[in-house]
Every structure is written in structure tokens, then in C-alpha cells.
Amino acid sequence: MRAVELIRRKRDGLPLAPDEIVWLVRGIASGEVPDYQWAALLMAIVWRGLDDGETAALTQAMRDSGRTLDLSRFDQPKVDKHSTGGVGDKTSLILAPIVAACGALVPMISGRGLGHTGGTLDKLESIPGFNVRLSPQQLDRVLERCGLALAGQSDEIAPADRSLYALRDATATVESIPLITSSILSKKLAEGLDGLVLDVKTGDGAFFTEPHEARRLASTLSRIGNALGTRTVALLTSMDQPLGWSVGNVVEVRECLDTLRGSGPADLVELSLRLSAEMLVLAGIETDLRSAQSRARRALDDGSALERFRAVVEAQGGDPQIVDQPDRLPAAPVQHVVTAPRSGYLARLAARSIGHLTMQLGAGRPRVDSPIDHRVGLVLHRKLGEPIDQGEPLATIHAADPTAALHAAQQLLDLAIAIDDEPPPPAPLVLDRLA
């Protein structure tokens, strides 16, 4: 085969055969297909697209470029969840222990945050001692002990995806639904799952702000996951305001603990239970979403999910005392309260602007190698549509120094907040389900 011929064919809108896609992916590691040719092919894919057969072949080839987890010794059904990223999106820390407490195995392999969206691993590493770098043997032991594990991607899992993502980032070819699909699914399907739930965000703080684009991604993810033998469901969910009250790392862990103790914010509880229910149905533990959601709610209410979280924190080297004593978590030295400049209803709470200001505080990273400050972030005191009086608290900024806190407070008022005389119309959190 010659890469130039395959590039030309895709440039002209013609399909590539599965064996040709496998050869191209193998050529990344072998050097037979150099980066400049893959860069040209990526741009051709952005312009011409891939059909479902090509997307499935690319996903499978990327998955098979590295090792896959062998969890066959575990009798429980194996399920996981992936989110396309949002502001304050912390459901993984809640639903993984819920689903494990209900009898499924949850080998959750997550990523770090980049840009204005937070990463599960960064939140976990704000817990003193918590180790997300698990060897396959360690992952097995944690799963056996806890029924779940919360770990980072091994260098051995889907290595072709890392190479391709770096090229996509450098060549402005990230925004391609087939390429996004193969990137997400190649890593998740390497976990050897029976079921996968995808939370595809849309709105101001999401990667795809337009619902029709996010729906296309959700539909493609669901189709390709099912075609490759893993039962897959995608939910389309709103990201026009942050999920829950908190945006950051430590502040989000505190909110997750509150939620697991039964006092979490309504939107976070709603979405966590809905995603948990989808996972339980895919696992075959429940036959319908209504009974699955009731079972998930019981695990939250009876404390069994909280105990699973305590167990996994301890098993992965973290301080389990944070479950009962959240004050043991590191705290930012400055906490600055932002008050409402006028009375009315909260009419805008722009997720993207809030994500960017918390990133500037140090809670997120503009580049993959940027350091982060786990202590900093923001805690909201009002949600969209709620009434507020002039001078009442809108949010608390958690910052490393007073200057950063004041700058973030001004950004919040200038760019993210709007107060109006009338509340905005209520909007659903879950917009669609694609299976």
C-alpha cells in the first residue's frame, strides 16, 4: 500500500477499506506512514468525513494498537461512562460508587482537564495521597476490593490515539465527529466493557455549543459502540450553566462528598442518578430505567455508595478520613464573596466564562503540561432562574491571593452573570437519549 494513494482517495471523497485503515494506523508506530502524511489524511477526513464502516474500522484499529484490559475473571457485568467535558462536571465521582454498590464492576479510566473543562483525574489528585497511576495488577486489586477503580489511561492503552490526537491538535483537525468518536471509543472499548454510557454535552460550556452538532456526535458514538459489540447509550445533556454549585478541584470533591451523603445540588443528583440508571440497565442489573433509578437512589440514600467511595480512596492510597472530615482537604488561602449588584432573577450563568475564569485562577490548564492549583475555584450560591436581592452572595471565589480573587470576581460580574427582572424559561437537563 502507498499512503499517498489512500490520502488522494479520501481527498476525492472515496471510502477506505478496513485493511487500509489498519495499515495506516499501524504505520503511525512503525514510521511507515510519517506524520506529514497522516496530517494530510486528517484534513481530508475533516473535509470528506468517514462513513460508519470506516469510523468503526478506525476505532477498532486504534483500540488494537495497544493492550486491552482482561477482566474476564470478574463475574460482574462491566460498565463505564464517558463525558465529553463540561464545567463543574463531576458525576464520575458520584455514579461510579453508586453503580458499584448496585453490583456492577466499574473500571473507570479517565483523563485530565484541558482548557475550561475539568478533568476527573485532577479532582481525584486533590485528595491527599490518591494515586491514579495504577499498573494493571494494581487496577485488578482495586477492582476486586472495591468493585470500582478510578485511574488514568496507561501508556499501553490505545497509543495510536495519543499520536493522532497530538497531530489533530497541531493541524486544526480536532472538530471532526468521526475522529472524535474513534478517539473516545478506542480508549473506552479497550476496557473490555459490557456497556458504555456517554454524556454528550451541548450549550455554552460544551465543546459542541450547537445541539444539532452534539446530537450528531451522540448518535455516531452510540451507533459505532453498538456496532463494535459494546452496548452503548448516549445522553445529550445541557451545559449552559455549570453542573452543581462548584467549579474547581477540591471544591468539586467537597460537593461530591455532600452528594454522596445525600445533600447534593438537585441538578447534579438528577444527572448522576440518570446516568447510573442507564449503566445499571446496560449491565443487566435492572430491566428498565425506572427501577434502575430507584435502585441507584437507594444506594445513595442508604450510604452504600459513600462507603464504596471511602473504600476506593483508601485502596488507591488516599486519605479516607476526608469522607467524614472534608476539612482535611487542602483549602485556598483566600475566599472572596461576590455579591449581587442588583435585585432580580439570575438570567445568565455562562458556563464557558466561568470555566475560563477558574482556569485563570489555576484550577485548569491551558496546555497539557501546565501545572494546576487544586485548591482554587468557585462556588456558586444561586442557579439560573433563582431570585436574588442586591447585596446577597452570588458566588465565593477560592483563590491563591487577593489580586487573583478580585480579578476573577470582576470577570464573573462582567462576563458570566446577568440579573433580569424576569426569570428565564426553565430548560431540561437531559435533552435526548440515543441508543
N, C-alpha and C positions, 0 to 999 in steps of 0.2 A: 504493500500500500504506500501511497505518497500523500503526505499531509496536504500539499498544495492542491491536489485534485479534490480532496474532501472539502477543503475551505472553499474552493471555487463552486462546488456543487451546492453547498449550503448558501453561499452568496447568491446563487441563482434561484434559491427557494426550493431546492430539491431535497428529499429526505436522505438521511444517512442510515445505513443498515446497522443492526445491533453489534455485529462483529467489528464494524468500522469504528463505532463509538468505543468499544472495549479497547481496540488497538490505540486509539487516540489517548484514552485515559492512562493506559499502561505506559504510553510514551512520555508522560509527564515525569514519572520516576526514572525511566531508563535514559532519558535525554534524547530519545529518537525523535520526539516532537518538541522542538525548542519553544521557549516562552513566546517568542515573537510570532510564531505560527499559531499558538493557542490564543494569543491576544487577537489575532485577526479572526480566528474562528469564533471567539466570544462575541466580537462585534457583529459578525454575520448572524449569530444566533439572536442577538438583541433585535436586529432588523427583520430577520426572516422567521424567527421562532423555531420551536420544536413541536412536533405532534406528540400525542400521548405515548406512542410506542418509543419514540426517540427519548423522551423525558424519562420513561421507565428504564430504558437501557442505560442512560447516563447515570441515573440514580443507583442502579444495581452495580454498574462498573465502579462508581466512586465508593459505594459501600464495600465492595470486594477488593478495593485497593489496600485494605489493611485487615486487621483481625476483627472478628465478631465475638461478642460475649457468648459463652456457652453456659447457660443457666438451666440446662436440662435436668440437673439433679434436684432442682426445686420443683415441688409438686404444684405450688400455687400458680394461678394464671399471672402472666407478666404484663403489666401495663405502664404507660408513661404518658406525660403531657408535655407539649411544647407551646410556648407563646412566641409570637412574632415581635414582642417587645413593646413596652409602654411605660408610662410614668406612674410610679407607685405600684407597679405590677408585682405583687409579692405572693401570688396564690400558690406557688410551688411549695413554699414552706408550710402551708396550711393543708393543702389537699394531699400531699404525699403521705403524711402521717394519718390522715383520715382514711385514705384508701387502704393503707397497710393495716390499720386497725380493723378494717372490714374484711380482711382475709386475702387481699391480693399482694403480689410482690411488685415493688416499685423501684426499679433500678434507674433512678433519675440522674442522668448525665446532663449537666447544664453548662452554660457559658458565662463569660464575664460581660459586663456592660460596656457599651461603646457609644459615645455621643450622649444624647439626652435621655436614653433609656437605661434603666438599672439592670444589673446582672445578678442572677441568683448566687453565683459563687462569691461575689463581693459582699453580699448581705451575710452569707454564712461565715465568711472570714472576719466579719466584725465581732463574732463570738470568740472570746479569748481561747486560743488553742485549737480551734476547729480546723481539721485537716481535710481539704477537698482533693488532695493529690493521692488517690488510692491506687495501689497496684491491683491487678486482677485478683490476687489472693486476698488482699485486704477487703476489696469490694465484696467478695464472696462471704467473708466472715461477718461483715457488717449486715449484709442481706440476711444471712442465717440468724443473726441475733435480733435484728430489728424489723425485718420484713420490708425495709426500705434502705436506700443509701442515697446520699446527696453528694455527688462527686463531679469533678471536672473531666473533660474529654482527654483521654490518653492520646499520646502522640501516635499510637498504633491504630487508632480508630479513624477510618476514612482519611488517610493522609492526603489523598488526591484533593479532597475538599479544601484543605488548608492552602495548597498550592494554587488552586483555581480561585479561591476567594481573594488571595493576595493580588492575583492578576486582575480580577474583576474590579477590585478597589482602585488599582492603579490605572485602569483603562476605561473608567466610567461605564462599566457594563454590569453594575450591581442590579439595576432595576429591570430584571428580566424574570418573568414568572417561572418559566421552565428551569432557569438556573437557580433561582431561589428555592424552588421545590426540590431539586436534586440535592442542593446543599443541606437543607433541613432534614430531608428524609434519609439521606445516606448515613448520617450520624445516628439518627434515632433507630433505623432499622438494623443497625449493627448491634443493637442491644438484644436482639433476639426476642422481640415483643410479640405478644398475642394481640394486643390492642394499643392504639395510639389516639389520643385526643389532642387536637390542635386548636389553640386560642388565637384566632387571627384578628388583630386589632385594626380598627379604622377610625378616622377622626383626626382632630388637631394634633394629638401627640403620637400618632402612629406612623409607621413607615409609609403605608399607603393611606393618604388622607381621604381619598375618594372611595365611597362604599363600593362602587362597581368594580374598581381595581382590586380591592381587598376580597370581594366576593369571588372574583376570578381566581385569585391565589388560593382561597379556601377550597373552592371546587376542585382545582387542579391537585392540591395536596391530598384531598380525600380520594379522588379517583386513582392517583398513582399509588398511594399507600395501599388501597384495597387491591389494585391490580398486582402488586408485588406480594400479596399474601398476608398482609397485616390488616386486621380490621381497623378502619380509620374513620374518625368523625371529626369534622371541623365546625367550630362555632365562630360566628362573626360577632365581635363584641365592640362596644363603644369605647373610644379613648379621647373624648372631647374634654374631659376633666381627669385629674389624677384618680387612680383607684384607691379608695380608702382615704385616710387623713394624712398619711406620712409619705414623704419622698426623701430618700437617702439610703443609708445602710443600717446603722444602729437604730435609727428611729423606726425603720420598717420592721426590723426584728422585734422591737418592743410591741409594735402593733400586731404582729403575728402571734406573739405570746398572749396578748389581750384577746385576740380572736379565738385562739385555742382554749382559752379559759372561759369563753362564752360571752365576751363583751366587745366584740369587734364591730367596726362600722358596717352598716347594712349592705352597702354595695359589695364590699369585699367578701362578706359572708355569703351573699347571694351567688356571686360568681364562683367562689370556692366550692360551694355545695353543688352547683350545677355541673361544673367540670368533674367533680368527684363522682357524681351520679353517672355521667357519661362513661367514665372509666370503669365503674362497677358493672355496668351493663355490658361493655365490651369484654370484661373479664369473665362474664357469665355468672357472676355472684348474685346479680339480680336480673330479672327478665324485663323490667320496664323502668323508665326514668323516675316515675313517681315513687315506687317502692325503694329504688336506689337512693333517691334524695332523702327519703325518710331514714334509711339506714345510715347514710353519711351524717345526717343531723344527730342521730343518737350517738355516734362516735364522738361528735363534738361535745354534746351535752353531758355525756357520762364520764368525760375526762380521758377516755382511752386513746384518743388522738394526741392529746397533750403528753401522755405517758410515752407514746411512740416517739414524739419529738425529743423528749428528755433522753430516751434510750439512744437515739441516733446521735445526739450531741455528744453523749458520753462515749459511745462506740467510736466516734471519729475524733476523739481527743479533745473535745471542747469542755467547757466548764458547765456541768449540768445544773449547777446552782443558779444559773441565770434564769431558769424556768420559774423558780419561786422568788428569786431576788433579781429582777431586771436591772436594779441599780448597780449591779456588778458589771454591766456592760459599760464600755467607755462612753463618756459624755463630752460634748463640745464645751469649751470654756465660756462661750458667750451665747446667751439665749435672749433674743431681741423680739419683743412682741410688736406686731404690726396691727394698727387699729383701723377701723373703717373711717374713711374721710367724710362719709355722709350716710344717712339712713336710707333704707330701701331693701331691695332683694338682690341677691348675688346673681347677676345675669351672665357673667362670663368668668371662667376659671381656666384659662388657656393652658392646657397640659404641656404643650411644646415649650412655651416660655418658662413655665415653672421648671421643666426638666433642664432647660439651658441654664437657668439661674442657679439651680442646685449643683449642676456640673461646674459652674464657675466658682462656687463655694469650695469645690474639691470632692464632691460626692460621686462624680462621674469622670470619665476620661475622654478627652478629645482624640487621643491616639491610643492604640492598643498597648503601648508601653508606658503610658502616663501613670504616675502614682495617684492613689486616691486617699482621702481622709475619711475613714469610716464614721467618724463622729458627727460630721456636718450634715445638714439637710434642712428640711422644712416640715412643720406640722400645721395642717390647716385646722381652723375651728369652725368653718362653715362650708357647705357644699352648694352646688348650683340650685337656685330656686329658693334658698332659705332666707328668711328675713334677718336683717341686722340693723342695729342702731348706730348712729355716729359715735365713735369712740370705743365701740366694742371690739374685742380681739378678732382679727381676721386670720392671722397665722402667727406662728412663732418660728423665727429663723434661728437655726443652730449653726453657729459659725466659729471659726478658729480665732477671729479677732474682731473688734468693734467696727473697723472700717469695712470689712467684708460683709458684716451683718447689715450695716446701713445701706451699702450699695445694693445688696440683694433685696432689701425692703423697698427701696425706691423702684427697682426693676419690677418687683411684684405689683406695685400700685400702678406703674406706668404701662406695663406690657401685658399683664396677665389677668388683672381684675377689672371688672366693670360692675357697678351697682346701679340698678334702674328702679323706677317706680313700680314696675310690674314684674312678676317672676316670668322666666322663660317657660315655654311649654315643656311638660315632662317628656323625657325620652327614655326608651328602654335600654337596658344594659346589654342584653343579648338580642342581636338584630336578626340572626338567621342561624339555621343549623343545616349543614351539608354533609350527607353521609353517602 
